[in-house]
Amino acid sequence: MVEIVSDRGYAEANVRDVIDHAGVSRKTFYDLYASKEDCLLGIYDETAQCLRAIVQHAHERGVTPQERIDAALDIVVEWIGTEPELARLCVLETPTSGHAGRKRITATLTWLIGVMTDVLGDLDVPELLPELVVGGIHAMLSHRLVNDVRDFEGLSAELSEVWVALERWGMPRLAA
């Protein structure tokens, strides 16, 4: 499913192509999944669960807010750089699958906003900042995936520099 969706997009993918590519029977596919959407959402759910666990672990390793943000961003950017087809499926195609896909993306982004809120909790920042940051990073990564930008190396360091610039402009110190 990941490869077929990467080649054609979710709307153009069909079960026949998936089973032919996977080398399984139609019966086997339908024993595992109720539909094409069910297969896509199953992949998304498993990926999101794994990503949440490693982001949570990375975030907990940091001591300062800056370290916690950098650790979480490093994991997400590394994942997208090493698994671009899976990232496209999760970030770009899952929302196009319908209401259930949009709800899943929204739940993941809400969870990430919660992580960011936790990181910034003791700082005197606007209440909307976590949502703005997560939404902005999501939009930036989506843009890069849509435009097939393959160079994610160094992106984490550039994102970290954004915090340094914000500190220069008067945002409370993240390294504290």
C-alpha positions as CSV (number, residue, x, y, z in Angstrom):
1,M,0.0,0.0,0.0
2,V,2.8,2.4,0.9
3,E,4.5,2.0,-2.5
4,I,1.3,2.1,-4.5
5,V,0.0,5.2,-2.8
6,S,3.5,6.8,-3.1
7,D,3.4,6.1,-6.9
8,R,-0.3,7.0,-7.6
9,G,-1.8,8.8,-4.6
10,Y,-4.5,7.3,-2.4
11,A,-7.4,8.3,-4.7
12,E,-5.8,6.4,-7.7
13,A,-4.7,3.3,-5.6
14,N,-6.8,0.3,-5.7
15,V,-6.9,-3.1,-4.0
16,R,-6.0,-5.0,-7.2
17,D,-2.7,-3.1,-7.4
18,V,-1.9,-3.6,-3.8
19,I,-2.5,-7.3,-3.8
20,D,-0.6,-7.7,-7.1
21,H,2.3,-5.8,-5.7
22,A,2.3,-7.6,-2.4
23,G,1.8,-11.0,-4.0
24,V,-1.2,-12.0,-1.9
25,S,-4.6,-13.1,-2.8
26,R,-7.7,-10.9,-2.7
27,K,-9.0,-13.2,0.1
28,T,-5.9,-12.7,2.2
29,F,-6.2,-8.9,1.8
30,Y,-9.8,-8.9,2.8
31,D,-9.1,-11.3,5.7
32,L,-6.8,-8.5,7.0
33,Y,-8.6,-5.4,5.9
34,A,-12.2,-4.5,5.3
35,S,-11.3,-2.0,2.6
36,K,-8.6,0.0,0.9
37,E,-9.3,2.8,3.5
38,D,-9.0,0.3,6.4
39,C,-5.5,-0.8,5.0
40,L,-4.3,2.8,4.8
41,L,-5.6,3.7,8.2
42,G,-4.1,0.6,9.7
43,I,-0.7,1.7,8.3
44,Y,-1.2,5.2,9.7
45,D,-2.3,4.0,13.1
46,E,0.7,1.7,13.5
47,T,3.1,4.4,12.2
48,A,1.6,7.1,14.5
49,Q,1.8,4.9,17.5
50,C,5.5,4.2,16.9
51,L,6.2,7.8,16.1
52,R,4.4,9.0,19.3
53,A,6.5,6.6,21.4
54,I,9.8,7.7,20.0
55,V,8.9,11.4,20.0
56,Q,7.8,11.0,23.7
57,H,11.1,9.3,24.5
58,A,13.2,11.9,22.7
59,H,11.3,14.7,24.3
60,E,11.8,13.2,27.8
61,R,15.5,13.0,27.3
62,G,16.0,16.7,27.1
63,V,16.4,18.8,30.2
64,T,15.8,22.4,28.9
65,P,12.8,23.3,26.7
66,Q,15.3,23.8,23.8
67,E,16.8,20.3,24.2
68,R,13.3,18.8,24.4
69,I,12.1,20.5,21.3
70,D,15.3,19.8,19.4
71,A,15.1,16.1,20.4
72,A,11.5,15.7,19.2
73,L,12.1,17.6,16.0
74,D,15.2,15.5,15.3
75,I,13.2,12.3,15.4
76,V,10.4,13.6,13.2
77,V,12.7,15.1,10.6
78,E,14.9,12.0,10.6
79,W,11.9,9.7,10.1
80,I,10.6,11.8,7.1
81,G,14.1,11.8,5.6
82,T,14.6,8.1,5.9
83,E,11.0,7.0,5.2
84,P,9.7,9.5,2.6
85,E,7.1,7.2,1.1
86,L,5.6,6.3,4.5
87,A,5.7,9.9,5.5
88,R,3.8,10.9,2.3
89,L,1.2,8.3,3.1
90,C,0.8,9.5,6.7
91,V,1.1,13.2,6.2
92,L,-0.4,13.8,2.8
93,E,-2.6,10.9,1.8
94,T,-4.3,9.9,5.0
95,P,-6.2,13.2,5.2
96,T,-7.5,12.6,1.6
97,S,-9.0,9.2,2.6
98,G,-12.0,10.8,4.2
99,H,-13.3,11.8,7.6
100,A,-11.6,9.0,9.5
101,G,-8.2,9.9,8.0
102,R,-8.7,13.6,8.8
103,K,-9.6,12.7,12.4
104,R,-6.4,10.7,12.8
105,I,-4.2,13.5,11.5
106,T,-6.0,15.9,13.8
107,A,-5.5,13.6,16.8
108,T,-1.8,13.3,16.1
109,L,-1.4,17.0,15.7
110,T,-3.4,17.6,18.9
111,W,-1.1,15.2,20.7
112,L,2.0,17.1,19.3
113,I,0.5,20.4,20.4
114,G,0.1,18.9,23.9
115,V,3.8,17.9,23.9
116,M,4.8,21.4,22.8
117,T,2.5,22.9,25.4
118,D,4.2,20.7,28.0
119,V,7.6,21.9,26.9
120,L,6.7,25.6,26.9
121,G,4.5,25.3,30.0
122,D,6.7,27.2,32.4
123,L,7.6,30.0,29.9
124,D,5.7,33.2,29.5
125,V,4.6,32.6,25.9
126,P,1.2,33.2,24.2
127,E,-1.2,30.3,24.7
128,L,-1.5,29.8,20.9
129,L,2.3,29.4,20.4
130,P,2.3,25.5,20.7
131,E,-0.5,25.2,18.1
132,L,1.2,27.8,15.8
133,V,4.6,26.0,16.0
134,V,3.2,22.5,15.4
135,G,0.9,23.7,12.6
136,G,3.8,25.7,11.0
137,I,6.1,22.7,11.1
138,H,3.4,20.4,9.8
139,A,2.7,22.8,6.9
140,M,6.5,23.1,6.1
141,L,7.0,19.4,6.1
142,S,3.9,18.8,4.0
143,H,5.1,21.4,1.5
144,R,8.5,19.6,1.2
145,L,6.8,16.3,0.8
146,V,4.4,17.6,-1.9
147,N,7.3,19.1,-3.8
148,D,9.4,16.0,-3.4
149,V,12.2,17.8,-1.5
150,R,14.5,15.0,-0.5
151,D,17.0,17.0,1.4
152,F,16.1,16.8,5.1
153,E,19.6,16.8,6.3
154,G,20.3,19.9,8.3
155,L,16.7,20.8,8.7
156,S,16.6,20.0,12.4
157,A,19.6,22.4,13.0
158,E,17.8,25.1,10.9
159,L,14.6,24.7,13.0
160,S,16.7,24.9,16.2
161,E,18.1,28.2,14.9
162,V,14.5,29.5,14.7
163,W,14.4,29.3,18.5
164,V,17.6,31.2,18.8
165,A,16.2,33.9,16.6
166,L,13.0,34.1,18.6
167,E,15.1,34.6,21.8
168,R,16.9,37.5,20.1
169,W,13.5,39.0,19.3
170,G,12.4,38.8,22.9
171,M,10.8,35.4,23.4
172,P,11.7,33.9,26.8
173,R,14.8,31.9,26.9
174,L,14.2,28.3,26.0
175,A,17.6,27.1,27.2
176,A,16.8,28.1,30.8
